[in-house]
Amino acid sequence: MKRGQNESKLFVTLQNKSGFTLVELLVSLSIFLAISSLILQMLTNVHTSLRTDVGINPKEWEIFLNQFKRQVYLSTDQKVSGNKLYLTVKNNEIVLFEQYGDKLRRRVNGTGHDVVLQNVSRLSMKKEGKVIVIEVTDKGGKLYTRSITPYINLVGVRQDG
């Protein structure tokens, strides 16, 4: 009898030892990883929302300039009125570049809303002789400027297209 009692006491003592089993370790590790990934995602979202884009992206500026130059080159007449540029293009369509809120937009025949540049705080259009000067100030205060000379139509020279 003594032997049976000692064995059961030994078994009970081994069961009562404090410690983690492998299952408990895996459960706690998976809970820790889930909470950590959620916190990391929240911090990333907070960082992204706090960062405000106040400037014009250099690639966006270059793309805008290429489109703007092409439109000016294709025009037959250019007029500047109140920081708005009116271009007469093929089929006597009027293309207008103007500031609309914090955006620079392009309109054709008074319709449409084609945003060509964002984060604009000020737009200045000037015509100095044949040269069109565009100055754009972004929300961060940086000034972008470019001078564009339209193609000259020579009298008597036929242009196709």
C-alpha atoms as one frame of an Amber mdcrd trajectory, in Angstrom:
protein
   0.000   0.000   0.000   2.722   2.363   0.802   4.118   2.051  -2.607   0.824
   3.022  -4.314   0.409   6.081  -2.112   3.949   7.264  -2.852   3.440   6.869
  -6.577   0.220   8.864  -6.535   1.845  11.606  -4.451   4.715  11.755  -6.922
   2.286  12.041  -9.819   0.297  14.797  -8.081   3.491  16.682  -7.256   4.647
  16.562 -10.881   1.255  17.842 -12.035   1.321  20.788  -9.652   4.711  22.111
 -10.771   4.261  25.588 -12.177   5.496  26.179 -15.722   4.437  26.516 -19.347
   3.586  23.665 -21.577   4.363  23.790 -25.263   0.684  24.408 -26.094   0.517
  27.368 -23.702   3.687  28.779 -25.228   2.299  28.505 -28.776  -1.018  30.120
 -27.789   0.672  33.031 -26.019   3.119  33.506 -28.922   0.307  33.622 -31.488
  -1.647  36.149 -29.367   1.499  38.291 -29.033   2.140  38.194 -32.795  -1.477
  39.093 -33.602  -1.436  42.081 -31.239   1.986  43.189 -32.511   0.890  43.105
 -36.146  -2.278  45.086 -35.342  -0.277  47.733 -33.469   2.224  47.978 -36.324
  -0.601  48.423 -38.851  -2.213  51.131 -36.702   1.083  53.008 -36.361   1.634
  52.851 -40.126  -1.857  54.251 -40.771  -1.372  57.037 -38.222   1.995  57.965
 -39.747   0.508  58.055 -43.249  -2.448  60.200 -42.183  -0.211  62.661 -40.316
   2.057  63.125 -43.314   0.539  65.770 -45.539   1.701  66.320 -49.066   2.252
  70.046 -49.333   4.418  70.012 -52.410   4.222  69.055 -56.024   5.762  65.711
 -56.867   8.655  66.293 -59.332   7.391  63.547 -61.667   3.912  65.062 -61.625
   5.443  68.451 -62.559   7.353  66.922 -65.484   4.284  65.085 -66.770   2.248
  68.279 -66.508   4.910  70.243 -68.399   5.019  67.691 -71.215   1.232  67.763
 -71.605   1.123  71.561 -71.295   3.890  72.087 -73.873   2.202  69.703 -76.306
  -1.070  71.579 -75.935   0.682  74.937 -76.493   2.600  73.600 -79.510  -0.635
  72.343 -81.104  -2.419  75.653 -80.579  -2.911  78.273 -83.263  -3.652  81.154
 -80.870  -2.838  81.831 -77.217  -4.465  84.381 -74.901  -3.838  85.061 -71.219
  -6.569  86.691 -69.165  -6.580  86.864 -65.368  -4.117  84.000 -64.806  -6.067
  81.832 -67.221  -4.605  80.582 -70.477  -6.898  80.177 -73.479  -5.520  78.104
 -76.349  -7.246  77.798 -79.706  -6.559  74.363 -81.163  -7.734  72.295 -84.117
 -11.449  72.639 -85.035 -11.499  76.022 -83.231 -11.795  74.348 -79.832 -10.820
  76.515 -76.868  -8.632  74.793 -74.268  -8.529  76.586 -70.916  -5.919  76.115
 -68.171  -6.990  77.601 -64.835  -6.626  77.202 -61.094  -9.542  75.513 -59.369
  -9.077  75.379 -55.591  -5.720  73.723 -54.978  -5.672  72.145 -58.427  -4.752
  73.229 -61.925  -7.351  72.024 -64.365  -7.844  71.842 -68.114 -11.209  72.438
 -69.779 -12.218  72.166 -73.425 -14.901  74.529 -74.730 -15.937  75.381 -71.166
 -16.753  71.786 -70.267 -14.929  69.078 -68.385 -12.690  69.018 -65.356  -9.321
  67.456 -66.200  -7.006  67.871 -63.181  -3.473  68.278 -64.521  -1.650  69.367
 -61.333  -2.399  69.135 -57.594  -1.261  70.937 -54.409  -1.205  74.337 -56.133
  -1.517  77.416 -53.939  -0.984  80.035 -56.657  -0.949  80.091 -60.456   0.383
  82.891 -62.632   0.154  82.906 -66.424   1.802  85.617 -68.515   2.346  86.149
 -72.192   5.554  88.015 -72.989   5.527  88.510 -76.735   5.150  85.013 -78.170
   6.470  83.337 -75.000   4.043  81.930 -72.431   5.387  81.992 -68.867   3.740
  79.765 -66.279   4.555  80.123 -62.581   3.124  77.682 -60.065   3.603  77.946
 -56.312   2.865  74.771 -54.373   1.361  74.552 -50.886   4.852  74.360 -49.408
   5.818  77.702 -50.973   8.137  76.316 -53.651   7.985  78.163 -56.984   7.992
  76.283 -60.287   8.355  78.298 -63.467   8.678  77.525 -67.158   8.705  79.539
 -70.366   7.241  77.968 -73.490   7.422  79.291 -77.019   4.699  78.008 -79.347
   5.621  76.782 -82.796   5.633  79.608 -85.303   3.259  79.187 -88.229   5.023
  80.365 -91.357   2.885  82.042 -93.985   2.540  79.904 -97.091   3.818  76.732
 -95.413   1.249  73.958 -95.381   0.836  72.079 -92.091  -0.806  68.677 -92.044
  -2.572  67.210 -89.042
